[in-house]
């Protein structure tokens, strides 16, 4: 096994709270500069830029297609998928459970669809900053139906986490892993490898280029691919992951 550094929660300019600078080629360039080997694009309630991100990444870095879903309980769940097609298919269900983008909601920011060269090719007409009508269980099941990994997002944050919203960690929802956000040189609050029997990953939740890689996950795998990531999350065949 080899050690690879991954940041599995990065927003592109499709997320209304992310900066326009978060284009596919700019994210790839910054991630490579930071020494990352794998990234995942996880926009709020959408996956429209995942294919462009993978095209921009080429062979320079492994790019996983993802999405950060906001449940009806205001819980954020990261879904990581085998390819952009499955991510976009899951996103269509989420999109059907979102309200339209109102004039008032546009103050949250633009929702830009981009191509692999960073050119704006469209905008999203649903309100991506809103909570979907999907429950936590429905969201996890949706991710699983599309062969994805369901990760409890930033569980140590005081808002939009399963812990902040429910006051406890539900053992029977079916999460594959939990994500924590760590400041530089901070000690993982739940240990660096396992929480409630699940693997722990650390991701940047980047909305600006400078935030990419500010915290990351070390994968001990044969190569930086989605299949190897799944095995590391599940602790299969000597593969593992831990907070960087």
C-alpha positions in Angstrom: 0.0 0.0 0.0 1.0 3.6 -0.6 0.0 6.8 1.2 -2.1 9.4 -0.7 -3.4 12.7 0.5 -7.1 13.5 -0.3 -9.4 16.4 0.2 -12.9 14.9 -0.2 -15.1 18.0 0.2 -14.6 20.9 -2.1 -17.2 23.3 -3.5 -17.2 24.7 -7.0 -18.8 27.9 -8.2 -22.0 26.0 -8.6 -22.5 26.3 -4.8 -24.0 29.7 -4.1 -21.7 30.3 -1.1 -18.6 29.5 -3.1 -16.5 32.0 -5.0 -16.6 32.3 -8.7 -12.8 31.6 -8.7 -13.8 28.0 -7.8 -13.7 26.8 -11.4 -12.7 23.3 -12.4 -9.2 24.1 -13.8 -8.4 26.5 -10.9 -9.4 23.9 -8.3 -7.3 21.2 -10.0 -4.3 23.6 -10.3 -4.5 24.6 -6.6 -5.0 21.0 -5.4 -2.0 19.8 -7.3 0.0 22.7 -6.0 -1.0 21.7 -2.4 0.3 18.2 -3.0 -3.1 16.4 -3.1 -3.6 13.2 -4.9 -7.4 13.0 -4.8 -10.2 15.6 -4.5 -13.9 15.4 -4.4 -16.3 18.1 -5.7 -19.3 18.3 -3.4 -21.6 21.2 -4.3 -24.7 21.9 -2.3 -27.6 19.8 -3.5 -26.1 19.5 -7.0 -23.5 17.7 -9.1 -23.6 19.7 -12.4 -19.9 20.5 -12.4 -18.6 17.0 -11.5 -18.1 15.9 -15.1 -16.3 19.1 -16.0 -14.1 18.7 -12.9 -13.1 15.2 -13.9 -12.3 16.3 -17.4 -10.2 19.2 -16.1 -8.4 16.9 -13.8 -7.4 14.5 -16.5 -4.4 12.4 -15.3 -3.1 15.2 -13.0 -5.2 14.2 -10.0 -8.0 11.8 -9.1 -11.3 13.7 -9.0 -14.3 12.0 -7.4 -17.8 13.1 -8.2 -19.7 14.1 -5.1 -22.6 16.2 -3.7 -23.4 17.7 -0.3 -27.1 17.2 0.3 -29.0 19.3 2.9 -31.8 17.1 4.4 -35.2 18.3 5.6 -33.7 18.2 9.1 -31.0 20.7 8.0 -28.3 18.0 8.1 -25.5 18.0 5.6 -24.6 14.6 4.1 -21.7 14.2 1.7 -22.3 11.6 -1.1 -19.3 10.3 -3.1 -20.0 8.4 -6.3 -18.2 6.1 -8.7 -18.7 8.5 -11.6 -20.3 11.8 -12.6 -23.3 10.0 -14.2 -24.4 8.4 -11.0 -23.7 11.6 -9.0 -25.9 13.6 -11.5 -28.6 10.9 -11.4 -28.8 11.2 -7.6 -28.7 15.0 -7.9 -31.8 14.9 -10.1 -33.8 13.4 -7.3 -32.5 16.0 -4.9 -33.2 18.8 -7.4 -36.9 17.6 -7.7 -37.1 18.2 -3.9 -35.8 21.8 -3.9 -37.7 25.0 -4.3 -37.2 27.3 -7.3 -34.6 30.1 -7.0 -36.5 33.2 -6.0 -35.2 36.8 -6.7 -34.7 37.2 -2.9 -32.6 33.9 -2.8 -30.2 35.2 -5.4 -28.5 37.2 -2.7 -26.9 34.0 -1.6 -24.7 34.0 -4.7 -24.5 32.8 -8.2 -24.9 29.1 -9.1 -22.6 28.7 -12.1 -22.4 25.7 -14.3 -18.9 25.5 -15.9 -17.1 23.5 -18.5 -13.6 22.0 -18.1 -11.9 25.2 -19.1 -13.8 27.3 -16.5 -16.2 28.9 -18.9 -19.7 29.6 -17.6 -22.1 27.5 -19.6 -25.3 28.0 -17.6 -26.8 28.6 -14.2 -28.9 26.4 -11.8 -32.6 27.5 -11.4 -33.3 25.7 -8.2 -32.4 27.1 -4.8 -29.3 25.1 -3.9 -28.9 26.9 -0.5 -32.3 25.5 0.6 -33.0 22.3 2.5 -34.4 19.5 0.4 -37.6 17.7 1.3 -35.6 14.5 1.7 -35.2 13.1 5.2 -31.8 11.9 6.5 -32.7 8.3 5.9 -34.0 9.0 2.4 -30.8 10.9 1.6 -28.5 8.1 2.7 -30.6 5.6 0.9 -30.5 7.7 -2.3 -26.7 7.8 -2.2 -26.5 4.1 -1.6 -28.9 3.3 -4.5 -26.4 5.1 -6.8 -23.5 3.0 -5.4 -22.2 6.0 -3.4 -20.5 6.5 0.0 -22.7 8.3 2.5 -20.6 10.5 4.9 -21.9 12.5 7.8 -20.5 16.0 7.0 -18.5 18.0 9.5 -19.9 16.3 12.6 -17.9 18.5 15.0 -19.4 21.7 13.8 -22.2 23.5 15.7 -24.6 23.8 12.7 -25.8 21.7 9.8 -24.3 18.5 11.2 -26.0 15.3 12.4 -24.8 16.0 15.9 -26.0 19.6 16.0 -29.4 18.9 14.6 -30.2 15.6 16.3 -28.1 15.9 19.5 -26.8 12.4 19.0 -25.3 10.2 16.3 -27.9 7.8 14.9 -26.3 4.3 14.7 -28.8 2.8 12.3 -29.0 5.4 9.4 -26.3 3.6 7.4 -23.4 6.1 7.1 -20.2 4.8 5.7 -18.0 7.3 7.4 -17.9 10.6 9.4 -16.2 13.8 8.4 -14.6 16.2 10.7 -13.2 19.6 10.1 -9.8 20.3 11.7 -7.9 23.5 12.2 -4.1 23.3 11.6 -2.3 21.2 14.2 -5.6 20.5 16.0 -6.3 17.2 17.7 -9.2 15.2 16.2 -12.1 15.4 18.7 -13.2 11.8 18.2 -9.9 10.2 17.4 -8.2 10.1 14.0 -9.5 6.8 12.6 -12.8 5.7 14.0 -16.1 7.1 15.5 -19.0 4.9 16.3 -17.2 2.1 14.4 -17.0 4.2 11.3 -13.9 5.6 9.5 -13.1 9.2 10.1 -12.1 11.5 7.2 -11.0 15.2 7.4 -11.9 17.5 4.6 -11.5 21.2 3.9 -15.1 22.1 2.9 -13.4 24.7 0.7 -15.4 27.6 -0.7 -12.2 29.6 -1.7 -9.1 28.4 -3.5 -6.8 29.1 -0.6 -8.9 26.8 1.6 -8.2 23.7 -0.5 -6.2 21.1 1.4 -6.3 23.1 4.7 -7.2 19.8 6.2 -7.1 16.4 4.5 -7.3 12.6 4.8 -4.5 10.1 4.3 -5.5 7.1 2.3 -3.4 3.9 2.6 -4.3 2.3 -0.7 -2.8 0.7 -3.8 -3.8 3.7 -6.0 -6.0 6.9 -5.7 -9.2 5.6 -7.3 -12.8 5.5 -6.1 -12.8 1.7 -5.7 -9.7 1.9 -3.5 -11.3 4.8 -1.5 -14.3 2.6 -0.8 -12.0 -0.2 0.4 -10.1 2.2 2.6 -13.3 3.6 4.1 -14.5 0.1 4.8 -11.1 -1.2 6.0 -10.9 -3.9 3.4 -7.7 -5.7 2.4 -5.3 -3.8 4.7 -6.5 -0.4 3.3 -7.3 2.4 5.7 -7.7 6.1 6.1 -7.0 8.6 8.8 -6.9 12.3 9.4 -3.8 14.0 7.9 
